Amino acid sequence: MILLAIGIGVAVFWPAITSATAGQTVTPTPIVSVTGTAKPTAAKILKQYAPDIKNQIAQGLHLTPDQLTTQLQAGKTLSDIATTQKISASQLQTVVGNALQTSLQPAVTDGTLTQRQLGRLIKRYQNNPSLLDHLLGSKAAK
């Protein structure tokens, strides 16, 4: 019964619908979103500030940036280097957090990075400092 009603409705109204659009060309309107300049990704921001991050982490590990690079290129991880330098895992987390906070603060100040994004980055790298090995110059991580 319902199908019969639908069929009658289509039969009655279909000619009116098709004749109303007959001879008309329908051109779809594209949706264009202009958002301005794309913000750099976190990876690009980290790379931009890598020299300062390396300096800060090296200082926290009681090394020069060159000594840090040499050890990373020799296959050591930040955790390995920290252990050699008698820096505990929790101290390394503090070093990493402070280095990122200090080094990336200009990106927060100029609006490239939000404080919330910075907080997430800090937490991520504090929980897994070896993620910074590549950024800081490790050949093994490349």
Secondary structure, 3 states (H helix, E strand, C coil): CHHHHHHHHHHHHHHHHHHHCCCCCCCCCCCCCCCCCCCCCHHHHHHHCHHHHHHHHHHHCCCCHHHHHHHHHCCCCHHHHHHHCCCCHHHHHHHHHHHHHHHHHHHHHCCCCCHHHHHHHHHHHHHCHHHHHHHHCCCCCC
